[in-house]
């Protein structure tokens, strides 16, 4: 019997045995749609698993329209035939409703649904259409259906691939170990990048310093982290509070810290 108790996300190891396998993805066409007939295809070889997070759902969750249960994994991959082109791949895969993991085949296959709208994909569409150079380049997308021996027979699998840009994710230790001139330079590059993203009608889905990719050798900076993103409905203006959100400034300890920039540590 399926559980009625709502469950929470957790680190998972459901996506196994994928290293060494290949996935073929397709470019977005000019209108942001995906077409396997007119778009350029690329085949990727998965080389390393980086993380996985499951988002379980109870039967009650599903009936309330909260979506489908899924697990989401992030992998490193390389372009087949060109090992120098390294990219990240995100895999969204439907999983059984909580409490039905060991149910019979017919019970599981009745849970299978088509993939819903993906906020991360919608973000990449708008960023690509807007010609945004402040984010990693989107390299492909694909969908498939799970087989009888997969996690949920007939359930969806969705693949997204984007480039691994030169540089490394910032850390607080690295950033705050720089001199004030270097920190000021990075903040200026971050502000320019963030405003480019806002100009495409997108706000980053995750606000933390590790989503800023900085190439120390060239000074180039990109912003990543759109898994929790969604196109902006209203208008969002730049605010220096973004520096605080991404840990590039230390605010004061007052509850109204955002009103007292003179007390921020730059």
C-alpha positions as CSV (number, residue, x, y, z in Angstrom):
1,X,0.0,0.0,0.0
2,X,1.3,3.5,-0.9
3,X,2.2,5.7,2.0
4,X,0.1,8.8,2.8
5,X,2.9,10.5,4.7
6,X,4.6,13.1,2.6
7,X,8.3,12.3,2.2
8,X,11.3,14.7,1.7
9,X,14.1,14.8,-0.8
10,X,17.2,12.7,0.0
11,X,20.5,11.7,-1.4
12,X,20.0,8.6,-3.5
13,X,21.8,5.8,-5.4
14,X,19.1,4.8,-7.8
15,X,20.8,5.7,-11.0
16,X,23.4,3.0,-11.2
17,X,25.5,1.4,-13.9
18,X,25.4,4.5,-16.3
19,X,29.1,5.2,-16.5
20,X,30.4,4.1,-19.9
21,X,26.9,4.2,-21.5
22,X,25.9,6.7,-24.2
23,X,23.0,9.2,-24.6
24,X,22.1,11.0,-27.8
25,X,20.7,14.5,-27.4
26,X,19.3,17.1,-29.7
27,X,19.7,20.8,-30.0
28,X,16.9,23.2,-29.4
29,X,15.7,24.7,-32.7
30,X,15.3,28.4,-33.2
31,X,11.9,28.7,-31.5
32,X,13.1,26.9,-28.4
33,X,11.3,23.7,-29.2
34,X,12.9,20.2,-29.4
35,X,12.8,18.4,-32.7
36,X,14.6,15.1,-33.4
37,X,14.1,15.5,-37.1
38,X,15.5,19.0,-37.7
39,X,17.9,19.5,-34.7
40,X,21.6,18.6,-34.6
41,X,22.2,15.4,-32.6
42,X,25.2,14.6,-30.4
43,X,26.1,11.4,-28.6
44,X,27.6,11.7,-25.1
45,X,29.5,9.1,-23.1
46,X,28.9,9.3,-19.4
47,X,32.2,9.2,-17.5
48,X,31.4,10.0,-13.9
49,X,28.5,10.3,-11.5
50,X,28.7,13.5,-9.4
51,X,25.5,13.5,-7.3
52,X,21.9,12.2,-7.1
53,X,18.9,13.5,-5.2
54,X,15.5,11.8,-5.1
55,X,12.2,13.7,-4.9
56,X,9.7,11.1,-3.7
57,X,6.0,11.5,-3.8
58,X,3.2,9.7,-1.9
59,X,0.0,8.7,-3.5
60,X,-1.7,11.7,-1.8
61,X,0.9,14.0,-3.3
62,X,0.3,12.7,-6.8
63,X,-3.5,13.0,-6.4
64,X,-3.1,16.6,-5.2
65,X,-1.3,17.4,-8.5
66,X,2.2,17.9,-7.0
67,X,3.8,16.1,-9.9
68,X,5.5,12.7,-10.2
69,X,8.1,11.1,-8.0
70,X,11.6,11.3,-9.6
71,X,15.3,11.0,-8.9
72,X,17.7,13.6,-10.4
73,X,21.3,12.8,-11.1
74,X,24.2,14.9,-12.3
75,X,27.0,13.3,-14.3
76,X,30.1,14.3,-16.2
77,X,30.2,13.2,-19.9
78,X,32.2,13.7,-23.0
79,X,31.3,14.0,-26.6
80,X,31.7,10.8,-28.5
81,X,34.5,11.2,-31.0
82,X,35.9,14.3,-29.3
83,X,37.0,13.6,-25.7
84,X,38.2,17.2,-25.3
85,X,34.5,18.4,-25.2
86,X,33.5,17.8,-21.6
87,X,30.0,18.6,-20.4
88,X,27.6,18.0,-17.5
89,X,24.5,15.9,-17.9
90,X,21.4,16.0,-15.7
91,X,19.1,13.0,-15.7
92,X,15.5,13.2,-14.5
93,X,13.9,9.8,-14.1
94,X,10.5,8.9,-12.8
95,X,10.5,6.5,-9.8
96,X,7.6,4.6,-8.0
97,X,5.3,6.3,-5.6
98,X,6.5,5.9,-2.0
99,X,5.5,2.5,-0.7
100,X,5.0,0.8,-4.1
101,X,8.7,0.2,-4.9
102,X,8.2,-3.6,-4.7
103,X,4.8,-3.6,-6.4
104,X,4.0,-5.9,-9.4
105,X,4.7,-4.7,-12.9
106,X,1.1,-3.8,-13.7
107,X,0.8,-1.6,-10.6
108,X,4.0,0.2,-11.5
109,X,3.3,0.7,-15.1
110,X,0.0,2.5,-14.3
111,X,2.0,5.2,-12.5
112,X,4.0,6.1,-15.7
113,X,3.3,9.6,-17.0
114,X,4.8,11.9,-19.6
115,X,7.4,14.3,-18.3
116,X,6.0,17.6,-17.1
117,X,7.3,21.0,-17.9
118,X,10.9,21.3,-16.7
119,X,11.9,24.6,-15.2
120,X,15.6,24.0,-16.0
121,X,14.9,23.3,-19.6
122,X,12.6,26.4,-19.9
123,X,15.4,28.5,-18.4
124,X,17.9,27.2,-21.0
125,X,15.5,27.9,-23.8
126,X,15.1,31.5,-22.8
127,X,18.8,32.0,-22.2
128,X,19.7,30.5,-25.5
129,X,17.1,32.5,-27.4
130,X,18.4,35.6,-25.7
131,X,22.0,34.9,-26.7
132,X,23.1,35.0,-23.1
133,X,26.9,34.5,-22.8
134,X,26.9,34.6,-19.0
135,X,25.9,31.0,-18.6
136,X,27.3,27.7,-19.8
137,X,26.2,26.9,-23.3
138,X,23.2,24.4,-23.6
139,X,24.3,21.4,-25.6
140,X,21.3,19.1,-25.9
141,X,18.2,17.5,-24.7
142,X,16.4,14.2,-25.0
143,X,13.6,12.1,-23.6
144,X,13.0,8.4,-23.5
145,X,10.8,5.8,-21.8
146,X,12.0,3.3,-19.2
147,X,12.1,-0.4,-20.0
148,X,10.6,-3.3,-18.0
149,X,13.7,-3.7,-15.9
150,X,14.1,0.0,-15.1
151,X,13.0,1.9,-12.0
152,X,9.5,2.5,-13.2
153,X,8.4,0.6,-16.4
154,X,7.0,3.1,-18.9
155,X,8.1,6.1,-16.9
156,X,9.9,9.0,-18.3
157,X,13.6,9.8,-18.5
158,X,14.8,13.3,-19.4
159,X,18.3,14.3,-20.3
160,X,19.8,17.8,-20.3
161,X,23.4,18.6,-21.3
162,X,25.4,21.8,-20.9
163,X,29.0,22.7,-21.3
164,X,31.6,22.5,-18.6
165,X,33.1,26.0,-18.9
166,X,36.7,26.7,-18.0
167,X,37.3,27.6,-14.4
168,X,36.2,26.4,-11.0
169,X,33.3,27.0,-8.7
170,X,34.1,29.8,-6.3
171,X,34.4,29.0,-2.6
172,X,34.2,31.4,0.3
173,X,37.7,30.4,1.3
174,X,39.1,31.3,-2.1
175,X,37.1,34.5,-2.6
176,X,37.7,35.9,0.9
177,X,41.4,35.0,0.6
178,X,41.8,37.4,-2.3
179,X,42.7,41.0,-1.9
180,X,40.1,43.7,-2.0
181,X,40.8,44.6,-5.7
182,X,40.3,41.1,-6.9
183,X,37.1,40.7,-4.9
184,X,35.8,44.0,-6.4
185,X,36.6,42.6,-9.9
186,X,34.7,39.4,-9.3
187,X,31.7,41.3,-8.0
188,X,31.7,43.5,-11.0
189,X,31.8,40.5,-13.3
190,X,29.1,38.7,-11.3
191,X,26.8,41.8,-11.5
192,X,27.3,42.0,-15.3
193,X,26.5,38.3,-15.7
194,X,23.5,38.4,-13.4
195,X,22.0,41.4,-15.2
196,X,22.5,39.5,-18.5
197,X,20.5,36.6,-17.1
198,X,17.7,38.9,-15.8
199,X,17.6,40.5,-19.3
200,X,16.6,37.1,-20.7
201,X,13.7,36.8,-18.2
202,X,15.4,34.3,-15.9
203,X,16.7,34.3,-12.3
204,X,19.1,31.7,-11.2
205,X,17.5,28.9,-9.2
206,X,20.1,28.5,-6.6
207,X,21.9,31.4,-4.8
208,X,25.2,30.2,-3.5
209,X,28.8,31.0,-4.2
210,X,29.5,27.6,-5.7
211,X,27.2,28.5,-8.6
212,X,29.7,31.2,-9.7
213,X,32.3,29.6,-12.1
214,X,35.4,31.8,-12.3
215,X,38.4,31.2,-14.6
216,X,41.3,32.8,-12.8
217,X,43.6,32.6,-15.9
218,X,41.3,34.6,-18.1
219,X,39.1,36.5,-15.6
220,X,35.9,35.1,-17.2
221,X,32.9,34.4,-15.0
222,X,29.8,32.3,-15.6
223,X,26.7,31.6,-13.5
224,X,25.2,28.2,-13.3
225,X,22.6,26.5,-11.2
226,X,19.2,26.5,-13.0
227,X,17.8,23.2,-11.8
228,X,15.4,25.0,-9.4
229,X,15.0,27.9,-11.8
230,X,11.9,29.2,-13.7
231,X,11.3,32.0,-16.1
232,X,10.4,35.2,-14.4
233,X,6.7,36.2,-14.5
234,X,7.2,39.7,-13.2
235,X,10.2,42.1,-13.5
236,X,13.2,41.7,-11.2
237,X,15.7,44.5,-11.0
238,X,19.3,44.1,-9.9
239,X,19.9,44.7,-6.2
240,X,23.1,44.6,-4.3
241,X,21.4,42.1,-2.0
242,X,22.4,39.6,-4.7
243,X,26.0,39.9,-3.5
244,X,24.8,38.8,-0.1
245,X,22.7,35.9,-1.5
246,X,25.8,34.6,-3.4
247,X,28.1,35.1,-0.4
248,X,30.2,37.8,-2.1
249,X,29.5,40.3,0.7
250,X,29.1,39.7,4.4
251,X,26.0,41.6,5.7
252,X,25.6,43.0,9.2
253,X,23.8,40.9,11.8
254,X,20.8,43.1,12.1
255,X,17.5,41.8,10.9
256,X,17.3,44.8,8.5
257,X,20.8,44.3,7.2
258,X,19.6,45.1,3.7
259,X,19.1,48.7,4.7
260,X,22.6,49.2,6.0
261,X,25.1,48.6,3.3
262,X,27.6,50.8,5.2
263,X,27.9,47.9,7.7
264,X,28.5,45.2,5.0
265,X,31.9,43.7,4.8
266,X,33.2,44.1,1.2
